[in-house]
Amino acid sequence: MTGNRLRIVCVLLATAAGGAHASQQYEPLAASVQAALHLAVSDHAAPDLPDTSSPLAQAWLDAMSQRLAKRMPDDVGRMEFLKTVHYEALRAGLDPQLVLGLIQVESGFRKYAVSGAGARGYMQVMPFWVKLIGSTESNLFHLRTNLRFGCTILRHYLDIEKGNLFRALGRYNGSLGRAEYPNLVRGAWERHWSWPVSGSDARVR
């Protein structure tokens, strides 16, 4: 098997397993940044779509639900998951479809996924983030907690990288400068979760 073919097989196996080979790396935070991130994950407002009666919001839910049905057969749990993804992504200024692509690559939509490095849950958040910006009540296997942390961390990396998604995704995965992981996430986002109706999502800024 050639080197190129071997690399392709490895990437496909990583995608099928629903995981990535690396994880977020611990970096000391300035006190002001740490305080801001702590505040960002501490809000307890109920997650929901901005307007569930909106035809556009319902169309988004229906479309994403159909695409996710095979991975999450339970209708109630799937809707709760999608509403929470939508809420937490928009709250962090992210595209919900990007977040779905990241979750596909990171955990394969497995709530209790744990990586070899110890990253946890849908968005494979490393436990050191709980000590940095969370509290003793932060459970990274809890749906909303995991998505809140994951989206907040990705937003933080985007801010550090001045909106450069390629580099921000590299930081998220602990593989800054390498193309494999950003390409996997973008590929999943564009192939499986793209949403063509303008104004229905919050594009990465």
N, C-alpha and C positions, 0 to 999 in steps of 0.2 A: 504494500500500500504506500502510495507516495505521501510526502509530507503534507501537501495541500489537502489531499483526501482525508488523511488522518486528522488534521485540524478541523475539517468540516464535521467529521463523525463525532469528535469530542464536543463541538459546539452543540450538535443535535442532541447528544446524550445529556448535556447539561440542561438544555431546554426541556427535554422530556422528563427529566427528574424534577423540574420545577425549582431549580436552585442555581446559585452562582457560586463560583469557587472562592470568592473573597468577601469581605464584609467591611463595614465602615471602620475606619481607623481612629483610635483615640487621639484627639488633639486638644491641648489646653485651650480654654476659652477665656477671653477677657470677661471681667466681672459683669460689664454692661451687656455683653452678648449672652452670657449665661442667664442673666436675669430676664432678658427679653425672651429667650427661648423657653425658660420656665413659665413665664406668663402665657406664652403662646400655647403651651400644652395643658394649661390649668383651667381653662374656661369649661364650664359644665352646661352650656346651652344644649338643648335637645337637637340632635342632628335631623335634618329633613331637607328635601329640595326646597329652594326658595319659594316656589309656588306649585304645590302638587296638583292644583286644579288646572294649571296651564297645559294646553295641548302639546306644547313643545316639550315640557318636562315629562309628560306622560309618554310622548313618542320616544324620548331618550330612554326612559325606563324600559319600555316595551322592547326596543331594539337591543339594548344591552342584555336584558333578561333572556331573550331568545338565544343570544350568542353564548351566554354563560350557563344555560340550562343543563348541558351535559356534565359540566364540572360541578355544578351545585344543583342537584335535582329538587331540593326542598324549596317550594315557591316562596314561603314566608321568609326563610333565612336568606334566600337570594335577593329578595327585594330590600330587606334590611341592610344587607351588605352593599348593594348598589346605591341606596340612598346615603349611606354613610360615606362611601367613596366619593360620591358627588359633593356632599357637604364639606368634607375635610379637604378635598382637593381645591375647591373654589375658595374656601377659607384661607388656604395657604397660597392662593394665586397660581394654582397649577391647573393644567388640563386634566379633567377626570379620565379621559381616554389614555393619556400618558401614564397615569397612576395604574390603570388596569393593565397596561402593557408591562409596567415594572413588576406588578404583583405576579403576573403570569410567569415572568422569568425568574423572579426571586423564590416563589413558593409553590407555583402551580396551583394557586388558590387553596392551599392547605392551611387551615387556621393554626394548627399546632406544629407546623414545620419547624425543625431546629437544624441549623447547619453545623458542620464540623467545628466551626469557630464559635458556635453558641448563639448565633443570630436567631431571632425568634419571630414566629407568626407570619402573617400574610406578607408584610413588607420587610421581613428579616431584619429587625431592629436589634442592634447589639445592646446587651444589658448595661454597659457602662453609661448609656444615655439616661437611664433611670436615675443613676447617682448624680449625673451632671445637671439634669433639668427636670427630673420627675419628683416623685414622692414615694413614701413607703406603700402607698395604695396603688401605684402604677403597675398594672399587670399587662405585660406585653403580649399575652395570649387573648386578652380582651379585645373584641373587634374594634371598638371605637378608639381605645387607647393605642392599639397598634397602628391604626391608620393615622391618628393624630400625630404620633411621634414620627412615623415614616414621612408624612407630608411635610411636617415642620422641618425635619432634617434635610429633605431634598430642597426645600425652599432656602434653607440656610446655605447649602452648598451652591445653589444658583446665585445667591447674593454674593458669596465669596468670589465666584467666578464671573460676576458681572453679566449674568444671563446666559453664559455659554453652557448649553445643555450637555454637550459632549463631555466637557470637563466635570460638570456637576454630577453626571451619572458615574463617571469614573471615580469621583470621590465617594459617592454613595456605596459603590461596590469595593472600594479599596484598591482600585486598579487604575488610578489616574494616569492618563497618557496612553493607555492601551485601548484599542478599538473594539475588541470582542464584545464586552459587556454593553457599552452604549449602542452598538449595532444590533445586539439581541433585543434590547428594550425598544429601540425605534422600530425594528422589524415587527415585533409583536404588536406595538401600538398601531402601526400603519396597516398591517395585514388583517388584524382581528378586531380592533376597537375604534377605527376611524369613524368619525361622525360628521357627515357632510353638511349639516344644516348650520349656517353661520349664526352666531349669536347664542348658540346652545351651550357653549363651553367657554372656559377661561384659558386662553392660550398662554403658554409659558412666556413670562416677560423677562 
